[in-house]
Amino acid sequence: EAQVTQNPRYLITVTGKKLTVTCSQNMNHEYMSWYRQDPGLGLRQIYYSMNVEVTDKGDVPEGYKVSRKEKRNFPLILESPSPNQTSLYFCASSFLTSVTGELFFGEGSRLTVL
Amino acid sequence: GENVEQHPSTLSVQEGDSAVIKCTYSDSASNYFPWYKQELGKGPQLIIDIRSNVGEKKDQRIAVTLNKTAKHFSLHITETQPEDSAVYFCAAPQTGANNLFFGTGTRLTVIP
């Protein structure tokens, strides 16, 4: 089954404790992206990647890092999480090397930073 | 960058009635306008999209219209059903970049 898989789905952590949210897709997609969803703000792009070893900042990259060492994986790293990073995170991928094609989203990772 | 505004933020309709959600965008060079549906506890899913070379696109009960002069596009759902209840997002790309900017979402409730 074609899918985007995120882990963990739920996480409660404390300020400053490094964490990684993994994202993997099995569709051989070139484009991958991370979004955060907050009430009243919709979906905001954090980082995206057009191919292996190619990443770029989105709208709200501060406090996050990403890497794209393999085509299928695009982990989101929070080196020193803070309470304002409490949010619902979505990973997405697309066949096209641009955003003008269908994005396939994972089921989301709800992160709480205390 | 692109700025996408979406209205209304909430919408309640009776089953069988129509629902309309509107979005405006700022980048006149934007050429692709998707609509995503997010059901409770799930990620958004594309339901329809339109490119700037057409003014309207239909898919069964769903249609999207685009007015490039006014820089707005709308989602129309006819004969609404309870399973249409969800949050809907419009989006538009930033020209020259690979950012997709989403609206703030509309929570649609279809009352049986």
Interface residues (C-beta under 8 A of the other chain):
Chain A: V4 Y31 S33 Y35 G40 L41 G42 L43 R44 Q45 Y48 M50 D56 G58 D59 F90 A92 T97 S98 V99 T100 E102 L103 F105 G106 E107 G108
Chain B: G1 Q6 S9 N31 Y32 P34 Y36 G41 K42 G43 P44 Q45 L46 D49 R51 F89 A91 P93 A97 N98 N99 L100 F101 F102 G103 T104 G105
